[in-house]
Amino acid sequence: MNRLLVNIARTLLDSARDLLPIIVVIAFFQLAILKQPIPNLNEILIGTLLVVIGLALFIKGLEMALFPIGETIAYAFARKGSVAWLLIFAFALGFGTTIAEPALIAVAAEAAKVAASADLILDTANARDNYANGLRITVAFAVGLAILIGVVRIIKGWPLQYLIIGGYVCVVIMTVFAPKEIIGIAYDSGGVTTSTVTVPLVTALGVGLASSIRGRNPMIDGFGLIALASLTPMIFVMAYGMVVH
């Protein structure tokens, strides 16, 4: 119990240290450059404290739950020797974690509002919801496929750079043909998918799988799934834009 409290206290201090540069930058520009007092200072201080606590709890939760779960499942599938079930799990993990990403939900909803205001879709609640849900499902499918391909890469030992180069060549080509209204959303979707829910589980899956397969180096083969998960949504969202717009 004492050790847990010490670890939590250390995590709180680490979180406060990580947030300190942001606080210093905002305070400097607000007070020294804009020369204005910080509005609602009490609320900001309370909110900052809540952010520190939330970040600390999130990091501790990753260490205690998500990382071990991902690695344990990867070890179990490797021992079971069922490639088909491993690939199904990889796709389902990528799809499920992405569809639940808070950042993706927010971006999809905002994209639907902008599309409606630009008369690209009907300005009704149903049309906006359908557009946003279609965007989320498209991105989630893309990430699921990316994790599946990444798992195959780890099993086969394929070099990561060829997949990344080939993917970005596709992105450049599709950018030429995609509607201009969807290009920015497509590029941003690659970033919002790799957020708080997806990254820990996917990283743990890759490292655990590479550690459990003979001849694979976790440092070389275990990482790279996040890069693929950031790449494929750009391709699929531009394709989605070609169909919808």
Accessible surface in RSA format (square Angstrom, percent):
REM  Atomic radii and reference values for relative SASA: ProtOr
REM  Chains: A
REM  Algorithm: Lee & Richards
REM  Probe-radius: 1.40
REM  Slices: 20
REM RES _ NUM      All-atoms   Total-Side   Main-Chain    Non-polar    All polar
REM                ABS   REL    ABS   REL    ABS   REL    ABS   REL    ABS   REL
RES MET A   1   167.56  86.8 121.87  80.7  45.69 108.8 106.29  90.4  61.27  81.2
RES ASN A   2   118.33  81.6 115.19 111.3   3.14   7.5  31.25  75.2  87.08  84.2
RES ARG A   3   193.94  81.4 185.94  94.8   8.00  19.0  67.06  91.7 126.87  76.9
RES LEU A   4    70.15  39.1  67.27  48.1   2.87   7.2  68.75  48.3   1.40   3.8
RES LEU A   5    94.85  52.8  90.47  64.7   4.38  11.0  90.83  63.8   4.02  10.8
RES VAL A   6    79.61  52.4  76.51  69.3   3.11   7.5  79.00  68.6   0.62   1.7
RES ASN A   7    44.53  30.7  43.03  41.6   1.50   3.6   3.72   9.0  40.81  39.4
RES ILE A   8    50.10  28.5  49.78  37.1   0.32   0.8  50.10  36.1   0.00   0.0
RES ALA A   9    49.39  45.4  46.73  72.1   2.66   6.0  48.63  68.5   0.75   2.0
RES ARG A  10   129.97  54.6 128.03  65.3   1.95   4.6  53.42  73.0  76.55  46.4
RES THR A  11    12.66   9.0  11.47  11.6   1.19   2.8   4.86   6.5   7.80  11.8
RES LEU A  12    58.62  32.6  57.56  41.2   1.06   2.7  57.96  40.7   0.66   1.8
RES LEU A  13   128.52  71.6 123.69  88.5   4.83  12.1 124.17  87.2   4.35  11.7
RES ASP A  14    49.24  34.5  49.04  48.8   0.20   0.5  10.46  24.6  38.78  38.7
RES SER A  15     0.00   0.0   0.00   0.0   0.00   0.0   0.00   0.0   0.00   0.0
RES ALA A  16    42.27  38.9  37.03  57.1   5.24  11.9  38.42  54.1   3.84  10.2
RES ARG A  17   150.29  63.1 141.53  72.1   8.76  20.9  70.19  95.9  80.10  48.5
RES ASP A  18    73.95  51.8  56.25  56.0  17.70  41.9  25.01  58.9  48.94  48.8
RES LEU A  19    27.36  15.2  27.36  19.6   0.00   0.0  27.36  19.2   0.00   0.0
RES LEU A  20    98.27  54.7  98.18  70.2   0.09   0.2  98.27  69.0   0.00   0.0
RES PRO A  21    78.37  57.1  71.88  65.5   6.49  23.6  78.33  64.7   0.05   0.3
RES ILE A  22    96.28  54.8  92.53  68.9   3.75   9.0  96.28  69.3   0.00   0.0
RES ILE A  23    73.98  42.1  71.44  53.2   2.54   6.1  73.33  52.8   0.65   1.8
RES VAL A  24    83.71  55.1  80.20  72.6   3.51   8.4  83.06  72.2   0.65   1.8
RES VAL A  25    81.84  53.9  79.91  72.3   1.93   4.7  81.84  71.1   0.00   0.0
RES ILE A  26   105.15  59.8 100.79  75.1   4.36  10.5 104.19  75.0   0.96   2.6
RES ALA A  27    28.27  26.0  27.53  42.5   0.74   1.7  28.00  39.4   0.28   0.7
RES PHE A  28   106.48  53.3  98.50  61.0   7.98  20.8 106.01  64.3   0.47   1.4
RES PHE A  29   106.36  53.2 106.36  65.9   0.00   0.0 106.36  64.5   0.00   0.0
RES GLN A  30    32.48  18.2  31.62  23.1   0.86   2.0   2.85   6.1  29.63  22.5
RES LEU A  31    97.30  54.2  83.19  59.5  14.11  35.5  83.88  58.9  13.42  36.1
RES ALA A  32    41.79  38.4  27.45  42.4  14.34  32.6  34.44  48.5   7.34  19.5
RES ILE A  33    98.19  55.9  78.20  58.3  19.99  48.2  80.02  57.6  18.17  49.3
RES LEU A  34   104.35  58.1  87.01  62.2  17.33  43.6  90.36  63.5  13.99  37.6
RES LYS A  35   160.07  78.1 132.88  81.5  27.19  64.7  97.72  88.0  62.36  66.4
RES GLN A  36    98.77  55.2  96.52  70.5   2.25   5.4  21.50  45.8  77.28  58.6
RES PRO A  37   112.26  81.8 102.80  93.7   9.46  34.4 107.00  88.3   5.26  32.7
RES ILE A  38    46.84  26.7  33.49  24.9  13.35  32.2  33.49  24.1  13.35  36.2
RES PRO A  39    84.60  61.7  73.84  67.3  10.76  39.1  84.21  69.5   0.38   2.4
RES ASN A  40   102.98  71.0  82.07  79.3  20.91  50.3  14.85  35.7  88.13  85.2
RES LEU A  41    86.91  48.4  82.08  58.7   4.83  12.1  82.08  57.6   4.83  13.0
RES ASN A  42   113.04  78.0 109.82 106.1   3.22   7.8  26.22  63.1  86.82  83.9
RES GLU A  43   122.51  70.3 112.71  85.3   9.81  23.3  43.62  84.4  78.89  64.4
RES ILE A  44    77.44  44.1  70.85  52.8   6.60  15.9  76.58  55.1   0.86   2.3
RES LEU A  45   104.39  58.1  98.74  70.6   5.65  14.2  99.44  69.8   4.94  13.3
RES ILE A  46   105.60  60.1 104.19  77.6   1.41   3.4 105.60  76.0   0.00   0.0
RES GLY A  47    27.53  33.9   0.00   N/A  27.53  33.9  26.73  73.3   0.80   1.8
RES THR A  48    37.64  26.8  33.43  33.9   4.21  10.0  21.66  29.1  15.98  24.2
RES LEU A  49   105.09  58.5 101.86  72.9   3.23   8.1 104.63  73.5   0.46   1.2
RES LEU A  50   111.72  62.2 104.46  74.7   7.25  18.2 104.95  73.7   6.76  18.2
RES VAL A  51    80.17  52.8  73.34  66.4   6.83  16.5  79.56  69.1   0.61   1.7
RES VAL A  52    17.15  11.3  17.15  15.5   0.00   0.0  17.15  14.9   0.00   0.0
RES ILE A  53    66.07  37.6  66.07  49.2   0.00   0.0  66.07  47.6   0.00   0.0
RES GLY A  54    36.34  44.8   0.00   N/A  36.34  44.8  31.62  86.8   4.72  10.6
RES LEU A  55    57.00  31.7  51.10  36.6   5.90  14.8  54.47  38.3   2.53   6.8
RES ALA A  56     1.25   1.1   0.93   1.4   0.32   0.7   1.25   1.8   0.00   0.0
RES LEU A  57   103.68  57.7  95.63  68.4   8.05  20.2  96.28  67.6   7.40  19.9
RES PHE A  58    77.12  38.6  67.82  42.0   9.29  24.2  76.00  46.1   1.12   3.2
RES ILE A  59    49.92  28.4  49.92  37.2   0.00   0.0  49.92  35.9   0.00   0.0
RES LYS A  60    28.91  14.1  28.91  17.7   0.00   0.0  13.06  11.8  15.85  16.9
RES GLY A  61    30.61  37.7   0.00   N/A  30.61  37.7  29.75  81.6   0.86   1.9
RES LEU A  62    21.70  12.1  21.14  15.1   0.55   1.4  21.14  14.8   0.55   1.5
RES GLU A  63    95.85  55.0  77.63  58.7  18.22  43.4  36.80  71.2  59.06  48.2
RES MET A  64   124.64  64.5  94.77  62.7  29.87  71.1  92.16  78.4  32.48  43.0
RES ALA A  65    43.08  39.6  39.60  61.1   3.49   7.9  43.08  60.7   0.00   0.0
RES LEU A  66    49.26  27.4  49.26  35.2   0.00   0.0  49.26  34.6   0.00   0.0
RES PHE A  67    67.46  33.7  67.46  41.8   0.00   0.0  67.46  40.9   0.00   0.0
RES PRO A  68    54.82  40.0  49.14  44.8   5.68  20.6  54.54  45.0   0.28   1.7
RES ILE A  69    83.96  47.8  80.82  60.2   3.13   7.6  83.93  60.4   0.03   0.1
RES GLY A  70     3.16   3.9   0.00   N/A   3.16   3.9   3.16   8.7   0.00   0.0
RES GLU A  71    59.17  34.0  59.17  44.8   0.00   0.0   5.56  10.7  53.61  43.8
RES THR A  72    82.67  58.8  81.04  82.2   1.63   3.9  59.14  79.4  23.54  35.6
RES ILE A  73    52.27  29.7  51.05  38.0   1.22   2.9  52.27  37.6   0.00   0.0
RES ALA A  74     0.00   0.0   0.00   0.0   0.00   0.0   0.00   0.0   0.00   0.0
RES TYR A  75    79.48  37.1  79.42  45.2   0.05   0.1  52.34  39.3  27.13  33.4
RES ALA A  76    42.98  39.5  38.05  58.7   4.94  11.2  39.25  55.3   3.73   9.9
RES PHE A  77    38.64  19.3  35.73  22.1   2.91   7.6  36.38  22.1   2.26   6.5
RES ALA A  78    32.88  30.2   5.11   7.9  27.77  63.2  13.62  19.2  19.27  51.0
RES ARG A  79   185.41  77.8 148.56  75.7  36.85  87.7  80.30 109.7 105.11  63.7
RES LYS A  80   143.29  69.9 108.45  66.5  34.84  83.0  66.47  59.8  76.82  81.8
RES GLY A  81    56.98  70.3   0.00   N/A  56.98  70.3  30.35  83.3  26.63  59.6
RES SER A  82    27.13  22.9  18.46  24.6   8.67  20.0  18.97  40.4   8.16  11.4
RES VAL A  83    78.58  51.7  74.08  67.1   4.50  10.8  74.81  65.0   3.76  10.2
RES ALA A  84    66.84  61.5  56.31  86.9  10.54  24.0  62.47  88.0   4.38  11.6
RES TRP A  85   147.81  59.3 147.64  71.5   0.17   0.4 118.28  63.1  29.53  47.9
RES LEU A  86     7.23   4.0   7.23   5.2   0.00   0.0   7.23   5.1   0.00   0.0
RES LEU A  87    38.32  21.3  38.32  27.4   0.00   0.0  38.32  26.9   0.00   0.0
RES ILE A  88    96.25  54.8  92.65  69.0   3.60   8.7  95.74  68.9   0.51   1.4
RES PHE A  89    46.01  23.0  42.26  26.2   3.74   9.7  45.88  27.8   0.13   0.4
RES ALA A  90     0.00   0.0   0.00   0.0   0.00   0.0   0.00   0.0   0.00   0.0
RES PHE A  91    56.05  28.0  56.05  34.7   0.00   0.0  56.05  34.0   0.00   0.0
RES ALA A  92    55.03  50.6  44.92  69.3  10.11  23.0  48.73  68.6   6.30  16.7
RES LEU A  93    25.03  13.9  18.54  13.3   6.49  16.3  24.77  17.4   0.26   0.7
RES GLY A  94     0.00   0.0   0.00   N/A   0.00   0.0   0.00   0.0   0.00   0.0
RES PHE A  95    62.39  31.2  62.39  38.6   0.00   0.0  62.39  37.8   0.00   0.0
RES GLY A  96    34.00  41.9   0.00   N/A  34.00  41.9  28.44  78.1   5.56  12.5
RES THR A  97    10.89   7.7   8.54   8.7   2.35   5.6  10.41  14.0   0.48   0.7
RES THR A  98     0.00   0.0   0.00   0.0   0.00   0.0   0.00   0.0   0.00   0.0
RES ILE A  99    44.47  25.3  44.15  32.9   0.32   0.8  44.15  31.8   0.32   0.9
RES ALA A 100    52.03  47.8  38.23  59.0  13.80  31.4  43.79  61.7   8.23  21.8
RES GLU A 101     0.00   0.0   0.00   0.0   0.00   0.0   0.00   0.0   0.00   0.0
RES PRO A 102    79.57  58.0  72.38  66.0   7.19  26.1  75.09  62.0   4.48  27.9
RES ALA A 103    34.52  31.7  25.05  38.7   9.47  21.5  33.02  46.5   1.50   4.0
RES LEU A 104     1.16   0.6   1.16   0.8   0.00   0.0   1.16   0.8   0.00   0.0
RES ILE A 105    73.80  42.0  72.66  54.1   1.14   2.7  72.66  52.3   1.14   3.1
RES ALA A 106    62.94  57.9  50.28  77.6  12.67  28.8  58.19  81.9   4.75  12.6
RES VAL A 107    43.97  28.9  41.33  37.4   2.63   6.3  43.60  37.9   0.37   1.0
RES ALA A 108     0.25   0.2   0.25   0.4   0.00   0.0   0.25   0.4   0.00   0.0
RES ALA A 109    42.87  39.4  39.89  61.6   2.99   6.8  41.76  58.8   1.12   3.0
RES GLU A 110    96.51  55.4  95.88  72.5   0.63   1.5  41.59  80.4  54.92  44.8
RES ALA A 111     6.73   6.2   1.52   2.4   5.21  11.9   5.97   8.4   0.77   2.0
RES ALA A 112     1.51   1.4   1.51   2.3   0.00   0.0   1.51   2.1   0.00   0.0
RES LYS A 113   121.05  59.1 115.37  70.8   5.68  13.5  65.00  58.5  56.05  59.7
RES VAL A 114    82.67  54.4  81.40  73.7   1.27   3.1  82.67  71.8   0.00   0.0
RES ALA A 115     3.70   3.4   2.06   3.2   1.64   3.7   3.38   4.8   0.32   0.8
RES ALA A 116     3.34   3.1   1.50   2.3   1.83   4.2   1.50   2.1   1.83   4.9
RES SER A 117    88.85  75.1  54.00  72.1  34.86  80.3  49.93 106.3  38.92  54.5
RES ALA A 118    56.60  52.0  30.08  46.4  26.52  60.3  40.82  57.5  15.78  41.8
RES ASP A 119   130.00  91.1 101.62 101.1  28.38  67.1  29.93  70.4 100.07  99.8
RES LEU A 120    60.01  33.4  36.11  25.8  23.90  60.1  38.72  27.2  21.29  57.3
RES ILE A 121    30.40  17.3  15.92  11.9  14.49  34.9  26.31  18.9   4.09  11.1
RES LEU A 122   134.62  75.0 129.99  93.0   4.63  11.6 132.13  92.8   2.49   6.7
RES ASP A 123   101.16  70.9  73.63  73.3  27.53  65.1  23.47  55.2  77.70  77.5
RES THR A 124    67.47  48.0  62.43  63.3   5.04  12.0  62.86  84.4   4.61   7.0
RES ALA A 125    62.46  57.4  56.02  86.5   6.44  14.7  56.80  80.0   5.66  15.0
RES ASN A 126   105.62  72.8  99.82  96.5   5.81  14.0  32.75  78.8  72.88  70.4
RES ALA A 127    19.39  17.8  12.46  19.2   6.93  15.8  16.89  23.8   2.50   6.6
RES ARG A 128    69.34  29.1  68.71  35.0   0.63   1.5  10.31  14.1  59.02  35.8
RES ASP A 129    82.83  58.0  80.90  80.5   1.93   4.6  17.11  40.3  65.72  65.5
RES ASN A 130    86.88  59.9  77.72  75.1   9.16  22.1  26.65  64.1  60.23  58.2
RES TYR A 131     8.66   4.0   3.44   2.0   5.22  13.6   7.46   5.6   1.20   1.5
RES ALA A 132    11.67  10.7  11.67  18.0   0.00   0.0  11.67  16.4   0.00   0.0
RES ASN A 133    68.16  47.0  67.26  65.0   0.90   2.2  17.39  41.9  50.78  49.1
RES GLY A 134    18.95  23.4   0.00   N/A  18.95  23.4  17.50  48.0   1.45   3.2
RES LEU A 135     1.59   0.9   1.59   1.1   0.00   0.0   1.59   1.1   0.00   0.0
RES ARG A 136    50.94  21.4  50.94  26.0   0.00   0.0   4.13   5.6  46.81  28.4
RES ILE A 137    94.30  53.7  94.30  70.3   0.00   0.0  94.30  67.9   0.00   0.0
RES THR A 138    23.11  16.4  18.47  18.7   4.64  11.1  12.47  16.8  10.64  16.1
RES VAL A 139     0.00   0.0   0.00   0.0   0.00   0.0   0.00   0.0   0.00   0.0
RES ALA A 140     0.00   0.0   0.00   0.0   0.00   0.0   0.00   0.0   0.00   0.0
RES PHE A 141    89.58  44.8  89.58  55.5   0.00   0.0  89.58  54.3   0.00   0.0
RES ALA A 142     0.00   0.0   0.00   0.0   0.00   0.0   0.00   0.0   0.00   0.0
RES VAL A 143     0.02   0.0   0.02   0.0   0.00   0.0   0.02   0.0   0.00   0.0
RES GLY A 144     0.00   0.0   0.00   N/A   0.00   0.0   0.00   0.0   0.00   0.0
RES LEU A 145    54.33  30.3  54.33  38.9   0.00   0.0  54.33  38.2   0.00   0.0
RES ALA A 146     0.45   0.4   0.00   0.0   0.45   1.0   0.45   0.6   0.00   0.0
RES ILE A 147     0.00   0.0   0.00   0.0   0.00   0.0   0.00   0.0   0.00   0.0
RES LEU A 148    47.23  26.3  47.23  33.8   0.00   0.0  47.23  33.2   0.00   0.0
RES ILE A 149    54.77  31.2  53.93  40.2   0.84   2.0  54.77  39.4   0.00   0.0
RES GLY A 150     0.00   0.0   0.00   N/A   0.00   0.0   0.00   0.0   0.00   0.0
RES VAL A 151     0.01   0.0   0.01   0.0   0.00   0.0   0.01   0.0   0.00   0.0
RES VAL A 152    29.24  19.2  29.23  26.5   0.02   0.0  29.24  25.4   0.00   0.0
RES ARG A 153     3.47   1.5   3.38   1.7   0.08   0.2   0.00   0.0   3.47   2.1
RES ILE A 154     0.03   0.0   0.03   0.0   0.00   0.0   0.03   0.0   0.00   0.0
RES ILE A 155    42.27  24.1  33.82  25.2   8.45  20.4  33.82  24.4   8.45  22.9
RES LYS A 156   129.51  63.2 104.34  64.0  25.18  59.9  49.29  44.4  80.22  85.5
RES GLY A 157    33.52  41.3   0.00   N/A  33.52  41.3   7.06  19.4  26.46  59.3
RES TRP A 158   112.22  45.0 110.12  53.3   2.10   4.9  90.66  48.3  21.56  35.0
RES PRO A 159    61.80  45.0  51.28  46.7  10.52  38.2  61.24  50.6   0.56   3.5
RES LEU A 160    44.58  24.8  42.03  30.1   2.55   6.4  42.03  29.5   2.55   6.9
RES GLN A 161    99.62  55.7  94.60  69.1   5.03  12.0  41.94  89.3  57.69  43.8
RES TYR A 162   147.57  68.9 137.18  78.1  10.39  27.0  94.32  70.9  53.25  65.6
RES LEU A 163    50.61  28.2  42.87  30.7   7.74  19.5  45.24  31.8   5.37  14.5
RES ILE A 164    36.18  20.6  36.18  27.0   0.00   0.0  36.18  26.1   0.00   0.0
RES ILE A 165   105.58  60.1 101.78  75.8   3.80   9.2 105.16  75.7   0.42   1.1
RES GLY A 166    34.21  42.2   0.00   N/A  34.21  42.2  32.11  88.1   2.10   4.7
RES GLY A 167    11.18  13.8   0.00   N/A  11.18  13.8   9.35  25.7   1.83   4.1
RES TYR A 168    98.23  45.9  97.96  55.7   0.28   0.7  68.78  51.7  29.45  36.3
RES VAL A 169    77.15  50.8  74.46  67.4   2.69   6.5  76.85  66.8   0.30   0.8
RES CYS A 170    58.20  44.0  56.41  62.9   1.79   4.2   5.61  14.2  52.58  56.7
RES VAL A 171     3.45   2.3   3.45   3.1   0.00   0.0   3.45   3.0   0.00   0.0
RES VAL A 172    95.87  63.1  94.57  85.6   1.30   3.1  95.47  83.0   0.40   1.1
RES ILE A 173    93.17  53.0  91.47  68.1   1.70   4.1  93.17  67.1   0.00   0.0
RES MET A 174    34.88  18.1  34.25  22.7   0.64   1.5  27.85  23.7   7.03   9.3
RES THR A 175    37.51  26.7  32.41  32.9   5.10  12.1  32.41  43.5   5.10   7.7
RES VAL A 176   113.39  74.6  82.24  74.4  31.15  75.1  89.24  77.5  24.14  65.5
RES PHE A 177   146.44  73.3 119.55  74.0  26.89  70.0 124.39  75.4  22.05  63.1
RES ALA A 178     9.71   8.9   0.00   0.0   9.71  22.1   0.00   0.0   9.71  25.7
RES PRO A 179    31.86  23.2  20.56  18.7  11.30  41.1  31.72  26.2   0.14   0.9
RES LYS A 180   172.38  84.1 152.67  93.7  19.71  46.9  95.05  85.6  77.32  82.4
RES GLU A 181    73.66  42.3  52.96  40.1  20.70  49.3  30.27  58.6  43.39  35.4
RES ILE A 182     0.13   0.1   0.13   0.1   0.00   0.0   0.13   0.1   0.00   0.0
RES ILE A 183    40.20  22.9  40.20  30.0   0.00   0.0  40.20  29.0   0.00   0.0
RES GLY A 184    43.68  53.9   0.00   N/A  43.68  53.9  38.93 106.8   4.75  10.6
RES ILE A 185    33.32  19.0  30.27  22.5   3.05   7.3  32.22  23.2   1.10   3.0
RES ALA A 186     0.00   0.0   0.00   0.0   0.00   0.0   0.00   0.0   0.00   0.0
RES TYR A 187    95.54  44.6  82.51  46.9  13.04  33.9  69.82  52.5  25.72  31.7
RES ASP A 188    90.38  63.3  84.51  84.1   5.87  13.9  15.54  36.6  74.83  74.6
RES SER A 189     1.79   1.5   1.79   2.4   0.00   0.0   1.79   3.8   0.00   0.0
RES GLY A 190     3.19   3.9   0.00   N/A   3.19   3.9   3.19   8.7   0.00   0.0
RES GLY A 191    48.52  59.8   0.00   N/A  48.52  59.8  36.20  99.3  12.32  27.6
RES VAL A 192    27.48  18.1  23.38  21.2   4.10   9.9  27.43  23.8   0.05   0.1
RES THR A 193     0.14   0.1   0.14   0.1   0.00   0.0   0.14   0.2   0.00   0.0
RES THR A 194    28.71  20.4  12.29  12.5  16.41  39.1   1.64   2.2  27.06  40.9
RES SER A 195    31.94  27.0  22.12  29.5   9.82  22.6  13.70  29.2  18.23  25.5
RES THR A 196    66.55  47.3  60.61  61.4   5.94  14.2  58.81  79.0   7.74  11.7
RES VAL A 197    46.21  30.4  45.38  41.1   0.83   2.0  46.21  40.2   0.00   0.0
RES THR A 198     0.28   0.2   0.28   0.3   0.00   0.0   0.28   0.4   0.00   0.0
RES VAL A 199    49.72  32.7  49.72  45.0   0.00   0.0  49.72  43.2   0.00   0.0
RES PRO A 200     5.57   4.1   5.40   4.9   0.17   0.6   5.57   4.6   0.00   0.0
RES LEU A 201    25.37  14.1  25.37  18.2   0.00   0.0  25.37  17.8   0.00   0.0
RES VAL A 202     0.00   0.0   0.00   0.0   0.00   0.0   0.00   0.0   0.00   0.0
RES THR A 203    26.26  18.7  22.97  23.3   3.29   7.8  22.63  30.4   3.63   5.5
RES ALA A 204     1.21   1.1   0.00   0.0   1.21   2.8   1.21   1.7   0.00   0.0
RES LEU A 205     0.36   0.2   0.36   0.3   0.00   0.0   0.36   0.3   0.00   0.0
RES GLY A 206     0.00   0.0   0.00   N/A   0.00   0.0   0.00   0.0   0.00   0.0
RES VAL A 207    32.26  21.2  32.26  29.2   0.00   0.0  32.26  28.0   0.00   0.0
RES GLY A 208     0.56   0.7   0.00   N/A   0.56   0.7   0.56   1.5   0.00   0.0
RES LEU A 209     0.79   0.4   0.79   0.6   0.00   0.0   0.79   0.6   0.00   0.0
RES ALA A 210     0.11   0.1   0.00   0.0   0.11   0.2   0.00   0.0   0.11   0.3
RES SER A 211    50.12  42.4  18.73  25.0  31.39  72.3  13.57  28.9  36.55  51.2
RES SER A 212    37.79  31.9   5.61   7.5  32.18  74.1  12.99  27.7  24.79  34.7
RES ILE A 213    42.35  24.1  35.22  26.2   7.14  17.2  39.35  28.3   3.00   8.1
RES ARG A 214   231.85  97.3 202.59 103.3  29.26  69.7  88.96 121.6 142.89  86.6
RES GLY A 215    71.18  87.8   0.00   N/A  71.18  87.8  38.98 107.0  32.21  72.1
RES ARG A 216    63.68  26.7  47.57  24.2  16.12  38.4   1.90   2.6  61.79  37.4
RES ASN A 217    66.04  45.5  62.15  60.1   3.89   9.4  19.38  46.6  46.66  45.1
RES PRO A 218    44.75  32.6  44.75  40.8   0.00   0.0  44.75  36.9   0.00   0.0
RES MET A 219   147.89  76.6 132.16  87.5  15.73  37.5 107.16  91.1  40.73  54.0
RES ILE A 220   122.91  69.9 107.94  80.4  14.97  36.1 112.32  80.9  10.59  28.7
RES ASP A 221    17.32  12.1  17.32  17.2   0.00   0.0   0.00   0.0  17.32  17.3
RES GLY A 222     1.30   1.6   0.00   N/A   1.30   1.6   0.00   0.0   1.30   2.9
RES PHE A 223    97.59  48.8  93.16  57.7   4.43  11.5  96.26  58.4   1.32   3.8
RES GLY A 224    13.76  17.0   0.00   N/A  13.76  17.0   7.18  19.7   6.58  14.7
RES LEU A 225     2.27   1.3   2.04   1.5   0.24   0.6   2.04   1.4   0.24   0.6
RES ILE A 226    44.46  25.3  44.46  33.1   0.00   0.0  44.46  32.0   0.00   0.0
RES ALA A 227    43.93  40.4  31.51  48.6  12.43  28.3  39.81  56.1   4.13  10.9
RES LEU A 228     7.47   4.2   7.47   5.3   0.00   0.0   7.47   5.2   0.00   0.0
RES ALA A 229     0.09   0.1   0.09   0.1   0.00   0.0   0.09   0.1   0.00   0.0
RES SER A 230    27.42  23.2  27.00  36.0   0.41   1.0  19.17  40.8   8.25  11.6
RES LEU A 231     3.95   2.2   3.95   2.8   0.00   0.0   3.95   2.8   0.00   0.0
RES THR A 232    15.04  10.7  15.04  15.3   0.00   0.0  15.04  20.2   0.00   0.0
RES PRO A 233     0.00   0.0   0.00   0.0   0.00   0.0   0.00   0.0   0.00   0.0
RES MET A 234    14.87   7.7  14.87   9.8   0.00   0.0   8.27   7.0   6.60   8.7
RES ILE A 235    34.93  19.9  34.93  26.0   0.00   0.0  34.93  25.2   0.00   0.0
RES PHE A 236    52.58  26.3  50.85  31.5   1.73   4.5  51.41  31.2   1.18   3.4
RES VAL A 237     0.00   0.0   0.00   0.0   0.00   0.0   0.00   0.0   0.00   0.0
RES MET A 238     0.00   0.0   0.00   0.0   0.00   0.0   0.00   0.0   0.00   0.0
RES ALA A 239    38.58  35.5  37.34  57.6   1.23   2.8  38.02  53.5   0.56   1.5
RES TYR A 240    34.96  16.3  28.75  16.4   6.21  16.2  29.42  22.1   5.54   6.8
RES GLY A 241     0.10   0.1   0.00   N/A   0.10   0.1   0.10   0.3   0.00   0.0
RES MET A 242    77.21  40.0  51.43  34.0  25.78  61.4  27.00  23.0  50.21  66.5
RES VAL A 243   128.73  84.7 100.10  90.6  28.64  69.0 106.19  92.3  22.54  61.1
RES VAL A 244    58.44  38.5  29.51  26.7  28.93  69.7  35.07  30.5  23.37  63.4
RES HIS A 245    67.07  36.7   4.79   3.3  62.28 159.3  24.13  24.9  42.94  50.0
END  Absolute sums over single chains surface
CHAIN  1 A    13607.9      11676.3       1931.6       9888.7       3719.2
END  Absolute sums over all chains
TOTAL         13607.9      11676.3       1931.6       9888.7       3719.2
